[in-house]
Amino acid sequence: MERLPSDVIIGIDLGTTNSCAALAVGDGQVKLIPYKGGEYTIPSIFAIDDKGHELIGQEAKRQWQLNPRNTLYATKRLIGRAPKDDVVESVQRSVQYRVHAGDLNDVALDCHGRSFHVPEVSAKILGKIRDVASDHLGIPVKRAVVTVPAYFTDRQRQAVKEAGTLVDLEVVRIINEPTAAALAYGIGKRLDQRVLVYDLGGGTFDVSIIEIRDRVFEVKATGGDIFLGGLDFDNAVIGYVLDDFRRKHGIDLSSDPVAMQRIKDLAERTKIDLSARTEAPFSIPFITMTAQGQPLNMDLRFDRTLLEALTHHLVDRSIEIMAGVMVDAGVGAADIDEVMLVGGQTRMPIIQDRLTRYFGRPPSKGVHPDEAVAIGAALYGWSLRETSDLRIQLLDVIPMAIGIEQAGGTMHVVFPRNASIPNARTIAATNAVDGQRELVVRIFQGDHGLTAQNELLGEFTFSGVRPCRAGEVRLEIAFEVNVEGILSMSARDLDTGRQMRTTVRVTSS
């Protein structure tokens, strides 16, 4: 590889199950950064073994079956989440490690007698990717563009930035995964197209409709579900084989962590096999013992029809979300020039069949489903460098409304869903009671009319309000969402000129 400048910015696809990194080297050329054995993906797994050694990536995955309680995976689903969240409860049911409330109104994970906040685990994975990239490129890597699901909230985006800070990796920009994939598809082709990106990865699902005009990429609408991905297809298989074994032998394996890990591994492998074959065996010798000490095997056959029957509700859900995003963008099937498939789960034939039927033609094979996001992030990183020969204009949107709490707990929307970013709005405010000296604004994100059903992003306290009779103080609150979808606020007393500004910090209340 030619000599690289010291200010390189790599692109990182920080995935739920696997992560990937790439570097653009000018003129639209991108090189994926190889990991061990020529693989380009690093498993997003962190573990601590019996001797107390920290393991990341392939090393963590290798010992997963023997050490399931102390192997942390799929943690991206928990980043930036409040502990009371129903998603947290769902994750706990499907993983072998312990999930519990952290002390920052967040989620903590137990591993080998230690407790980790989710950004700490993401930081370890980011640190591993940075080290692999530094070793491969022969220069220290200090800056990256990191991708997130389009449907991530402000709070989740902040948590990813925090993860970078923990390992001294400057996250120069966060961009949405479908947008990054569109960059990988469109850069250098002088396109004038409207594309739909259907991104079904290991843990999350996103749909974005993006208009590409040469180097201008304008997102018209986005939507998704950060609890819909390949893991849920695996869990459907796991549930079926557990029920089958319980029926045949009267034994519930779900409380046996080693057996569950063996089943989980085979469920994923079988699902992948059934994309290329129509049937596959599901056999695990000596999965458990009878009460009399006789070994029992798990032995059944799976076919593609059965897999499709077990997961049709997941495919249906993705199509429903896609249809909703098309309504938001004001487009029909005939208005879409290309459908792009991103994420490993899109290799499942039934997904490609459903999309072919919906649009009347097969999806594009224009990008590699596992690599497009990292490639797009790398191209965007190249464009941010001062000496770059590549200028890209990204016009993205926020995935869910952002607003403030009104009396009675209703949501006053400041930025509606799919509002373009960057964006700024102001609203007028006043004192509610006589002599009030501070104004507390609670900010939420979500599309429900009641704030209790939405995600609390944080609280902003404007102190130093002049004590006056109720309704006499004239305040102006300004909200600004930057290109990364991260919110900052300021408030100004229109009569005194006093001003305060903050980036919304997640509350610990």
Salt bridges, closest charged atoms under 4 A:
ASP7 OD1 - ARG385 NH2 3.14
ASP49 OD2 - HIS53 ND1 3.39
GLU54 OE2 - ARG114 NH2 3.27
GLU54 OE1 - LYS124 NZ 3.07
GLU59 OE2 - LYS36 NZ 2.41
GLU59 OE1 - LYS128 NZ 3.95
ASP85 OD2 - ARG81 NH1 2.41
ASP103 OD1 - HIS117 NE2 3.33
ASP106 OD2 - HIS117 ND1 2.75
ASP110 OD2 - ARG98 NH1 2.67
ASP110 OD1 - HIS100 NE2 2.75
ASP131 OD1 - ARG130 NE 3.17
GLU170 OE1 - ARG143 NE 3.55
GLU177 OE2 - LYS76 NZ 2.76
GLU211 OE2 - ARG194 NH2 3.08
GLU211 OE1 - ARG213 NH1 3.26
ASP214 OD2 - ARG190 NH1 3.37
GLU218 OE1 - ARG213 NH2 2.95
GLU218 OE2 - LYS220 NZ 3.24
ASP225 OD2 - ARG317 NE 3.21
ASP232 OD2 - ARG77 NH2 2.44
ASP234 OD1 - LYS271 NZ 2.88
ASP243 OD1 - ARG246 NH1 2.75
ASP244 OD1 - ARG247 NH2 3.46
ASP244 OD2 - LYS248 NZ 2.90
ASP252 OD1 - ARG246 NH2 3.48
ASP273 OD2 - ARG277 NH1 3.89
GLU279 OE2 - ARG301 NH2 2.92
ASP316 OD2 - HIS312 ND1 3.53
ASP316 OD1 - ARG354 NH1 2.86
ASP328 OD2 - ARG417 NH2 2.93
ASP370 OD2 - ARG347 NH2 2.78
GLU371 OE2 - HIS368 NE2 3.81
GLU405 OE1 - ARG442 NE 2.81
ASP447 OD2 - ARG417 NH1 3.56
GLU459 OE2 - ARG442 NH1 3.19
GLU472 OE2 - ARG469 NH2 3.21
GLU476 OE1 - ARG492 NH2 3.23
GLU480 OE1 - ARG501 NH2 3.54
GLU484 OE1 - LYS161 NZ 3.06
ASP493 OD2 - ARG466 NE 3.28
ASP495 OD2 - ARG466 NH2 3.00
ASP495 OD1 - ARG474 NH2 3.02
